[in-house]
Amino acid sequence: MATNATRRPAITLYSRPECPLSHRVRIVLAEKNIGTDIIDVDINNPPEDLLDLNTYNSIPVLVDRDLVLYNSQIIMEYLDERFPHPPLMPVDPVSRARTRIMLYRIDKDWYSILDDITSADSRRADQARKTIREGLVLLTPVLVRKPYFMSDEFALVECSLAPILWRLPHYGIELPSQAKPMKDYARRLFERETFQASLSEIEREIGGMC
């Protein structure tokens, strides 16, 4: 991902190049054109300073001066407030609450089971694929009326959905024909320059169109 430290204060992001949680933070950074020092982390051999920063030994970790954050959703919302243009959350409280509920659902229903897809337990892996595929199909009607999720503007919901949609071929998940609006939505996300800028080399190889 290209950096632009001359325009923004430098921020450090510890990121795994194949990690969807790291990826959604990188999308926010790209959308806001935030100058960032991105450090690719091998989770099996993490840098010593990362262990000092985050006792949970989890990724991503964002460092902004003396502030250390290590939850991807907290990081995304912090970046949106710290760098308010362009905004990635609605202005009014009701819409913001609805967005947060959707972000919670994405984390609870889908991100929480992504590791199951690579499980040695094939039944568990198949169930995870089925859950994600059916969830995306159920969400499809919402995308018929607006170009983005219940909105005309790209937002944090898109930042969270895009890494999953990009990885569907890698996960072995194929959307049915009735999910065409979801496929069109995915293409709109993937065609954004900021999305392309957010991709690591590994992600370029494993992802693609649904």
HUDA-V614545 format. One record per residue. N is the residue number from 1. RES is the residue in one letter. SS is DSSP state (alpha for helix, beta for strand, coil for the rest). PSI is psi in degrees with one decimal (none if undefined). D_FIRST is the distance of its C-alpha to the first C-alpha in whole Angstrom. Layout:
n=N res=RES ss=SS psi=PSI d_first=D_FIRST
n=N res=RES ss=SS psi=PSI d_first=D_FIRST
This chain:
n=1 res=M ss=coil psi=131.5 d_first=0
n=2 res=A ss=coil psi=143.2 d_first=4
n=3 res=T ss=coil psi=160.8 d_first=6
n=4 res=N ss=coil psi=67.0 d_first=10
n=5 res=A ss=coil psi=-14.9 d_first=12
n=6 res=T ss=coil psi=-20.8 d_first=15
n=7 res=R ss=coil psi=-27.2 d_first=15
n=8 res=R ss=coil psi=156.1 d_first=15
n=9 res=P ss=coil psi=141.7 d_first=16
n=10 res=A ss=coil psi=136.5 d_first=14
n=11 res=I ss=beta psi=147.1 d_first=13
n=12 res=T ss=beta psi=132.1 d_first=13
n=13 res=L ss=beta psi=120.6 d_first=12
n=14 res=Y ss=beta psi=120.1 d_first=13
n=15 res=S ss=beta psi=141.7 d_first=12
n=16 res=R ss=coil psi=129.0 d_first=13
n=17 res=P ss=coil psi=-18.0 d_first=11
n=18 res=E ss=coil psi=0.7 d_first=13
n=19 res=C ss=coil psi=123.3 d_first=14
n=20 res=P ss=alpha psi=-31.6 d_first=15
n=21 res=L ss=alpha psi=-41.2 d_first=16
n=22 res=S ss=alpha psi=-38.9 d_first=12
n=23 res=H ss=alpha psi=-42.6 d_first=11
n=24 res=R ss=alpha psi=-29.9 d_first=13
n=25 res=V ss=alpha psi=-40.8 d_first=12
n=26 res=R ss=alpha psi=-31.9 d_first=8
n=27 res=I ss=alpha psi=-43.7 d_first=9
n=28 res=V ss=alpha psi=-44.3 d_first=12
n=29 res=L ss=alpha psi=-41.4 d_first=9
n=30 res=A ss=alpha psi=-41.9 d_first=8
n=31 res=E ss=alpha psi=-36.4 d_first=11
n=32 res=K ss=coil psi=0.7 d_first=13
n=33 res=N ss=coil psi=48.8 d_first=10
n=34 res=I ss=coil psi=124.5 d_first=11
n=35 res=G ss=coil psi=121.4 d_first=10
n=36 res=T ss=beta psi=135.9 d_first=9
n=37 res=D ss=beta psi=105.5 d_first=10
n=38 res=I ss=beta psi=121.7 d_first=8
n=39 res=I ss=beta psi=113.8 d_first=11
n=40 res=D ss=beta psi=130.4 d_first=11
n=41 res=V ss=coil psi=131.9 d_first=15
n=42 res=D ss=coil psi=111.4 d_first=18
n=43 res=I ss=alpha psi=-23.1 d_first=20
n=44 res=N ss=alpha psi=-12.0 d_first=23
n=45 res=N ss=alpha psi=64.2 d_first=22
n=46 res=P ss=coil psi=149.4 d_first=21
n=47 res=P ss=coil psi=148.9 d_first=20
n=48 res=E ss=alpha psi=-38.4 d_first=24
n=49 res=D ss=alpha psi=-27.1 d_first=22
n=50 res=L ss=alpha psi=-41.0 d_first=21
n=51 res=L ss=alpha psi=-34.3 d_first=24
n=52 res=D ss=alpha psi=-33.3 d_first=25
n=53 res=L ss=alpha psi=-36.8 d_first=23
n=54 res=N ss=coil psi=104.5 d_first=23
n=55 res=T ss=coil psi=-17.4 d_first=27
n=56 res=Y ss=coil psi=-11.1 d_first=26
n=57 res=N ss=coil psi=38.7 d_first=23
n=58 res=S ss=coil psi=161.9 d_first=21
n=59 res=I ss=coil psi=142.2 d_first=17
n=60 res=P ss=coil psi=161.9 d_first=15
n=61 res=V ss=beta psi=131.5 d_first=16
n=62 res=L ss=beta psi=134.6 d_first=15
n=63 res=V ss=beta psi=121.4 d_first=17
n=64 res=D ss=beta psi=99.5 d_first=18
n=65 res=R ss=coil psi=-117.0 d_first=21
n=66 res=D ss=coil psi=-1.1 d_first=24
n=67 res=L ss=beta psi=131.8 d_first=22
n=68 res=V ss=beta psi=125.0 d_first=21
n=69 res=L ss=beta psi=140.6 d_first=20
n=70 res=Y ss=coil psi=42.2 d_first=20
n=71 res=N ss=coil psi=126.4 d_first=20
n=72 res=S ss=alpha psi=-37.6 d_first=18
n=73 res=Q ss=alpha psi=-39.7 d_first=20
n=74 res=I ss=alpha psi=-41.8 d_first=21
n=75 res=I ss=alpha psi=-45.9 d_first=18
n=76 res=M ss=alpha psi=-45.8 d_first=17
n=77 res=E ss=alpha psi=-36.6 d_first=20
n=78 res=Y ss=alpha psi=-46.6 d_first=20
n=79 res=L ss=alpha psi=-36.0 d_first=17
n=80 res=D ss=alpha psi=-34.9 d_first=18
n=81 res=E ss=alpha psi=-37.0 d_first=22
n=82 res=R ss=alpha psi=-37.4 d_first=20
n=83 res=F ss=coil psi=86.1 d_first=18
n=84 res=P ss=coil psi=-5.3 d_first=21
n=85 res=H ss=coil psi=128.7 d_first=19
n=86 res=P ss=coil psi=147.3 d_first=19
n=87 res=P ss=coil psi=140.1 d_first=20
n=88 res=L ss=coil psi=9.2 d_first=19
n=89 res=M ss=coil psi=145.7 d_first=23
n=90 res=P ss=coil psi=158.7 d_first=26
n=91 res=V ss=coil psi=-42.2 d_first=29
n=92 res=D ss=coil psi=148.2 d_first=32
n=93 res=P ss=alpha psi=-38.7 d_first=33
n=94 res=V ss=alpha psi=-47.1 d_first=34
n=95 res=S ss=alpha psi=-36.6 d_first=31
n=96 res=R ss=alpha psi=-41.2 d_first=28
n=97 res=A ss=alpha psi=-41.6 d_first=31
n=98 res=R ss=alpha psi=-38.4 d_first=30
n=99 res=T ss=alpha psi=-42.9 d_first=27
n=100 res=R ss=alpha psi=-36.1 d_first=27
n=101 res=I ss=alpha psi=-43.1 d_first=29
n=102 res=M ss=alpha psi=-41.5 d_first=27
n=103 res=L ss=alpha psi=-39.0 d_first=24
n=104 res=Y ss=alpha psi=-42.7 d_first=27
n=105 res=R ss=alpha psi=-41.5 d_first=28
n=106 res=I ss=alpha psi=-43.7 d_first=25
n=107 res=D ss=alpha psi=-47.9 d_first=24
n=108 res=K ss=alpha psi=-43.5 d_first=28
n=109 res=D ss=alpha psi=-31.4 d_first=28
n=110 res=W ss=alpha psi=-55.6 d_first=25
n=111 res=Y ss=alpha psi=-33.9 d_first=23
n=112 res=S ss=alpha psi=-18.0 d_first=26
n=113 res=I ss=alpha psi=6.2 d_first=27
n=114 res=L ss=alpha psi=-37.4 d_first=24
n=115 res=D ss=alpha psi=-25.2 d_first=25
n=116 res=D ss=alpha psi=-27.2 d_first=28
n=117 res=I ss=alpha psi=-30.5 d_first=27
n=118 res=T ss=alpha psi=11.1 d_first=27
n=119 res=S ss=coil psi=148.9 d_first=30
n=120 res=A ss=coil psi=-18.6 d_first=33
n=121 res=D ss=coil psi=103.0 d_first=35
n=122 res=S ss=alpha psi=-34.1 d_first=35
n=123 res=R ss=alpha psi=-42.3 d_first=37
n=124 res=R ss=alpha psi=-41.8 d_first=34
n=125 res=A ss=alpha psi=-43.3 d_first=31
n=126 res=D ss=alpha psi=-36.9 d_first=33
n=127 res=Q ss=alpha psi=-38.1 d_first=34
n=128 res=A ss=alpha psi=-44.1 d_first=30
n=129 res=R ss=alpha psi=-43.4 d_first=29
n=130 res=K ss=alpha psi=-42.6 d_first=32
n=131 res=T ss=alpha psi=-45.0 d_first=31
n=132 res=I ss=alpha psi=-44.7 d_first=28
n=133 res=R ss=alpha psi=-47.8 d_first=29
n=134 res=E ss=alpha psi=-36.1 d_first=32
n=135 res=G ss=alpha psi=-41.2 d_first=30
n=136 res=L ss=alpha psi=-37.7 d_first=28
n=137 res=V ss=alpha psi=-42.2 d_first=31
n=138 res=L ss=alpha psi=-30.0 d_first=33
n=139 res=L ss=alpha psi=-17.4 d_first=30
n=140 res=T ss=alpha psi=-45.0 d_first=30
n=141 res=P ss=alpha psi=-28.5 d_first=33
n=142 res=V ss=alpha psi=-24.5 d_first=31
n=143 res=L ss=alpha psi=1.4 d_first=28
n=144 res=V ss=coil psi=-35.1 d_first=31
n=145 res=R ss=coil psi=-30.5 d_first=32
n=146 res=K ss=coil psi=154.9 d_first=29
n=147 res=P ss=coil psi=-26.2 d_first=25
n=148 res=Y ss=beta psi=-177.4 d_first=24
n=149 res=F ss=coil psi=103.5 d_first=25
n=150 res=M ss=coil psi=31.3 d_first=28
n=151 res=S ss=beta psi=156.1 d_first=27
n=152 res=D ss=coil psi=-5.1 d_first=26
n=153 res=E ss=coil psi=141.8 d_first=23
n=154 res=F ss=coil psi=135.7 d_first=19
n=155 res=A ss=coil psi=-173.9 d_first=19
n=156 res=L ss=alpha psi=-28.2 d_first=19
n=157 res=V ss=alpha psi=-43.3 d_first=21
n=158 res=E ss=alpha psi=-39.8 d_first=18
n=159 res=C ss=alpha psi=-31.2 d_first=15
n=160 res=S ss=alpha psi=-34.4 d_first=18
n=161 res=L ss=alpha psi=-35.0 d_first=19
n=162 res=A ss=alpha psi=-44.1 d_first=16
n=163 res=P ss=alpha psi=-35.2 d_first=15
n=164 res=I ss=alpha psi=-46.5 d_first=19
n=165 res=L ss=alpha psi=-39.9 d_first=19
n=166 res=W ss=alpha psi=-32.9 d_first=16
n=167 res=R ss=coil psi=0.8 d_first=18
n=168 res=L ss=alpha psi=-46.1 d_first=22
n=169 res=P ss=alpha psi=-39.1 d_first=22
n=170 res=H ss=alpha psi=-35.6 d_first=21
n=171 res=Y ss=alpha psi=-7.0 d_first=23
n=172 res=G ss=coil psi=30.5 d_first=26
n=173 res=I ss=coil psi=122.6 d_first=27
n=174 res=E ss=coil psi=126.0 d_first=28
n=175 res=L ss=coil psi=141.8 d_first=29
n=176 res=P ss=coil psi=170.5 d_first=32
n=177 res=S ss=alpha psi=-31.6 d_first=33
n=178 res=Q ss=alpha psi=-8.2 d_first=34
n=179 res=A ss=alpha psi=23.9 d_first=30
n=180 res=K ss=alpha psi=-42.6 d_first=30
n=181 res=P ss=alpha psi=-33.9 d_first=29
n=182 res=M ss=alpha psi=-39.7 d_first=26
n=183 res=K ss=alpha psi=-41.4 d_first=25
n=184 res=D ss=alpha psi=-40.2 d_first=25
n=185 res=Y ss=alpha psi=-45.3 d_first=23
n=186 res=A ss=alpha psi=-42.8 d_first=20
n=187 res=R ss=alpha psi=-40.1 d_first=20
n=188 res=R ss=alpha psi=-39.7 d_first=19
n=189 res=L ss=alpha psi=-45.1 d_first=16
n=190 res=F ss=alpha psi=-27.7 d_first=15
n=191 res=E ss=coil psi=-10.3 d_first=15
n=192 res=R ss=coil psi=136.9 d_first=14
n=193 res=E ss=alpha psi=-36.6 d_first=11
n=194 res=T ss=alpha psi=-35.8 d_first=9
n=195 res=F ss=alpha psi=-46.0 d_first=10
n=196 res=Q ss=alpha psi=-37.2 d_first=8
n=197 res=A ss=alpha psi=-24.6 d_first=5
n=198 res=S ss=alpha psi=-15.2 d_first=5
n=199 res=L ss=coil psi=135.8 d_first=7
n=200 res=S ss=coil psi=168.2 d_first=7
n=201 res=E ss=alpha psi=-38.8 d_first=9
n=202 res=I ss=alpha psi=-43.0 d_first=12
n=203 res=E ss=alpha psi=-35.1 d_first=12
n=204 res=R ss=alpha psi=-31.9 d_first=12
n=205 res=E ss=alpha psi=-34.6 d_first=15
n=206 res=I ss=alpha psi=-17.0 d_first=17
n=207 res=G ss=coil psi=-174.6 d_first=16
n=208 res=G ss=coil psi=-165.8 d_first=18
n=209 res=M ss=coil psi=149.1 d_first=20
n=210 res=C ss=coil psi=none d_first=23
